[in-house]
Amino acid sequence: MKKLIVIFIFLFGKHSVNSQIVPSSCSAPNSIKSLYSRDADRLALRKFYAQNLVDTNNIFISQIHSDTVLRALIAVFNATALPARNAVILQYNIHTFLNPNMNTLYVAADSNLLWMQQLKAGNIPTGNMQVDNLISTYSLNKQNYNKFFGLFSYHVVTFASGNNCNLTPLTVLFESITGVSFSEPSSFVGDGNDISASIYANYIELTYSHGWGDCPAGCIYRHYWKFKVYYNCSVEFTGEYGTPLPSSPPTIFVSDSICTNKTLTVTISGANWSSLNNQPIFTPQFTLSSPTPTTYIIIASNNTYSTSQSISIVDCSTLTAFINENKLHTNISIYPNPVNEILNVESEVFNGKIEIKIVNVLGNLVMKEEFKIKTDATQINVSALPRGIYYIKVGNEVGKFVKE
């Protein structure tokens, strides 16, 4: 019996926690409400169909149901004293997955109909009273018109609504129009992050989940956080469970001596498997050296992520000549380093216009431009450069930076 209990805990990854209740608020600015109103409407719609309520016949979603859930969602958003709140709101930014769709539907109809010709031309109203009434009442806009290369007797119009709607009864109204072959809400394949809600007498239970691992096919892994939101807007975090959250991607750090006949050091962290040119590596740190130009491919992976890096060993004689003609920088400051987009250059000795050159590790000139050097930082946009190591020449001063 004890063995079975251990197996059960292992399989479901349950994490027991000491529950914590914190005061919160169900009020928020409209900008925050708009972030979660779609979640609230979708959760209400799911409830209607799960419980087969009469609301499934209504196109407009009852705000009595969605407002209750919206208040709970906002209370969790405002419960900043709970670390789990930061995980679901800030770190993983969890919202409901997109099914059921509440905004987009398809209408397939005879392409020879006058109102279909009008929609094809982008004209609204179309002249068909039934179609125009539905478009007006439910704030529909034509999003797309597809002829499917003439393969079918019908063409398909995609409508998008500016409101969150229960689209199934709306498609029934479109199908009642003469000449319409079928109408259906659009849907989304796969899976992803999601929220579920259950309403009880004393509280609302919200379960946030983060899904990962081949989510277009349904998400292999999922982690859950549960909250109780009481009707006075206080929030209790009751625990988390599921697959342990994914680790960070492995990192591959390479020392910058990538010239022939030099030794470079490779350090791999956060991986449980790695390879060099398709051959397994069993140590997290190793050295490489080659007398001739060559390329190494390093792959590192853990249970969730895989990282690869290509290292080109090059003949640095051209680059060496470039550096030897000048000085490695003593009078210029370059930052940030590594850099993604804007490289700042400060100089103690140069002032006024001067030519700046940037070369790669092959010694090839990749940028040459005249800048006005000031005592404060001069900004150079290097976002177009590929990742790698570069040397920048300002006058007869040379600096080195890494482009990420």
KAJO-V607985 format. One record per residue. N is the residue number from 0. RES is the residue in three letters. OMEGA is omega in whole degrees, -180 to 180 (999 if undefined). Layout:
n = [N/N]
res = [RES/RES]
omega = [OMEGA/OMEGA]
//
This chain:
n = [0/1/2/3/4/5/6/7/8/9/10/11/12/13/14/15/16/17/18/19/20/21/22/23/24/25/26/27/28/29/30/31/32/33/34/35/36/37/38/39/40/41/42/43/44/45/46/47/48/49/50/51/52/53/54/55/56/57/58/59/60/61/62/63/64/65/66/67/68/69/70/71/72/73/74/75/76/77/78/79/80/81/82/83/84/85/86/87/88/89/90/91/92/93/94/95/96/97/98/99/100/101/102/103/104/105/106/107/108/109/110/111/112/113/114/115/116/117/118/119/120/121/122/123/124/125/126/127/128/129/130/131/132/133/134/135/136/137/138/139/140/141/142/143/144/145/146/147/148/149/150/151/152/153/154/155/156/157/158/159/160/161/162/163/164/165/166/167/168/169/170/171/172/173/174/175/176/177/178/179/180/181/182/183/184/185/186/187/188/189/190/191/192/193/194/195/196/197/198/199/200/201/202/203/204/205/206/207/208/209/210/211/212/213/214/215/216/217/218/219/220/221/222/223/224/225/226/227/228/229/230/231/232/233/234/235/236/237/238/239/240/241/242/243/244/245/246/247/248/249/250/251/252/253/254/255/256/257/258/259/260/261/262/263/264/265/266/267/268/269/270/271/272/273/274/275/276/277/278/279/280/281/282/283/284/285/286/287/288/289/290/291/292/293/294/295/296/297/298/299/300/301/302/303/304/305/306/307/308/309/310/311/312/313/314/315/316/317/318/319/320/321/322/323/324/325/326/327/328/329/330/331/332/333/334/335/336/337/338/339/340/341/342/343/344/345/346/347/348/349/350/351/352/353/354/355/356/357/358/359/360/361/362/363/364/365/366/367/368/369/370/371/372/373/374/375/376/377/378/379/380/381/382/383/384/385/386/387/388/389/390/391/392/393/394/395/396/397/398/399/400/401/402/403]
res = [MET/LYS/LYS/LEU/ILE/VAL/ILE/PHE/ILE/PHE/LEU/PHE/GLY/LYS/HIS/SER/VAL/ASN/SER/GLN/ILE/VAL/PRO/SER/SER/CYS/SER/ALA/PRO/ASN/SER/ILE/LYS/SER/LEU/TYR/SER/ARG/ASP/ALA/ASP/ARG/LEU/ALA/LEU/ARG/LYS/PHE/TYR/ALA/GLN/ASN/LEU/VAL/ASP/THR/ASN/ASN/ILE/PHE/ILE/SER/GLN/ILE/HIS/SER/ASP/THR/VAL/LEU/ARG/ALA/LEU/ILE/ALA/VAL/PHE/ASN/ALA/THR/ALA/LEU/PRO/ALA/ARG/ASN/ALA/VAL/ILE/LEU/GLN/TYR/ASN/ILE/HIS/THR/PHE/LEU/ASN/PRO/ASN/MET/ASN/THR/LEU/TYR/VAL/ALA/ALA/ASP/SER/ASN/LEU/LEU/TRP/MET/GLN/GLN/LEU/LYS/ALA/GLY/ASN/ILE/PRO/THR/GLY/ASN/MET/GLN/VAL/ASP/ASN/LEU/ILE/SER/THR/TYR/SER/LEU/ASN/LYS/GLN/ASN/TYR/ASN/LYS/PHE/PHE/GLY/LEU/PHE/SER/TYR/HIS/VAL/VAL/THR/PHE/ALA/SER/GLY/ASN/ASN/CYS/ASN/LEU/THR/PRO/LEU/THR/VAL/LEU/PHE/GLU/SER/ILE/THR/GLY/VAL/SER/PHE/SER/GLU/PRO/SER/SER/PHE/VAL/GLY/ASP/GLY/ASN/ASP/ILE/SER/ALA/SER/ILE/TYR/ALA/ASN/TYR/ILE/GLU/LEU/THR/TYR/SER/HIS/GLY/TRP/GLY/ASP/CYS/PRO/ALA/GLY/CYS/ILE/TYR/ARG/HIS/TYR/TRP/LYS/PHE/LYS/VAL/TYR/TYR/ASN/CYS/SER/VAL/GLU/PHE/THR/GLY/GLU/TYR/GLY/THR/PRO/LEU/PRO/SER/SER/PRO/PRO/THR/ILE/PHE/VAL/SER/ASP/SER/ILE/CYS/THR/ASN/LYS/THR/LEU/THR/VAL/THR/ILE/SER/GLY/ALA/ASN/TRP/SER/SER/LEU/ASN/ASN/GLN/PRO/ILE/PHE/THR/PRO/GLN/PHE/THR/LEU/SER/SER/PRO/THR/PRO/THR/THR/TYR/ILE/ILE/ILE/ALA/SER/ASN/ASN/THR/TYR/SER/THR/SER/GLN/SER/ILE/SER/ILE/VAL/ASP/CYS/SER/THR/LEU/THR/ALA/PHE/ILE/ASN/GLU/ASN/LYS/LEU/HIS/THR/ASN/ILE/SER/ILE/TYR/PRO/ASN/PRO/VAL/ASN/GLU/ILE/LEU/ASN/VAL/GLU/SER/GLU/VAL/PHE/ASN/GLY/LYS/ILE/GLU/ILE/LYS/ILE/VAL/ASN/VAL/LEU/GLY/ASN/LEU/VAL/MET/LYS/GLU/GLU/PHE/LYS/ILE/LYS/THR/ASP/ALA/THR/GLN/ILE/ASN/VAL/SER/ALA/LEU/PRO/ARG/GLY/ILE/TYR/TYR/ILE/LYS/VAL/GLY/ASN/GLU/VAL/GLY/LYS/PHE/VAL/LYS/GLU]
omega = [179/180/180/179/179/179/-180/-180/-179/-176/-174/172/-177/177/178/179/171/-177/-177/178/179/174/178/-179/177/180/179/175/-179/-180/178/178/-179/178/-172/180/178/176/-178/179/-179/179/176/-179/177/180/-179/-176/179/-178/179/-179/179/-180/178/180/-177/179/176/-176/-178/-179/177/180/-174/-180/178/180/180/178/180/179/180/178/177/178/-177/-177/-173/179/-179/177/180/176/-179/179/-175/-177/-173/-173/-176/175/-171/172/178/172/-163/176/-1/176/-178/-171/-173/177/179/172/178/-176/179/-176/-180/179/-177/-178/174/177/178/178/178/-180/180/-177/173/9/-174/-176/175/-173/-179/-179/-177/179/178/179/-178/-175/-173/173/-178/173/176/-179/-176/174/-174/180/-179/175/178/-178/-177/179/-179/168/-175/176/174/177/174/180/176/179/171/-174/168/-167/-176/177/176/177/177/179/177/-179/178/-178/-179/177/179/180/177/175/-179/175/172/-179/-177/179/176/-177/-179/175/-178/174/171/-177/173/-177/179/-176/-174/-177/173/178/177/177/177/178/177/-180/178/180/178/-179/173/177/175/-180/179/-174/179/178/-172/171/-179/177/167/177/-179/-173/170/176/171/-173/177/172/-173/176/177/-176/-179/179/176/-176/-176/175/178/177/175/176/177/180/-178/174/-167/178/-175/178/175/179/175/180/175/-179/178/178/-180/178/178/-178/171/174/178/-179/175/-176/176/175/-177/176/-175/178/-178/179/-180/-179/177/176/180/178/-179/177/180/179/175/175/180/177/178/-178/169/-175/-174/-171/174/-180/177/178/176/180/179/174/-171/173/-172/-176/179/180/180/178/179/-178/-177/179/-176/178/171/-161/170/-176/175/177/-180/-178/-7/-178/12/-177/176/-172/-174/176/178/179/176/-178/178/-172/-177/177/-177/-176/179/-180/177/178/173/178/176/-176/175/-177/-180/178/-178/178/178/-175/179/-180/173/-179/-180/177/171/-169/169/-174/180/-180/-179/-175/-178/-178/174/177/178/-179/-178/174/-179/-179/176/-173/176/177/-179/175/-180/176/179/176/179/999]
//
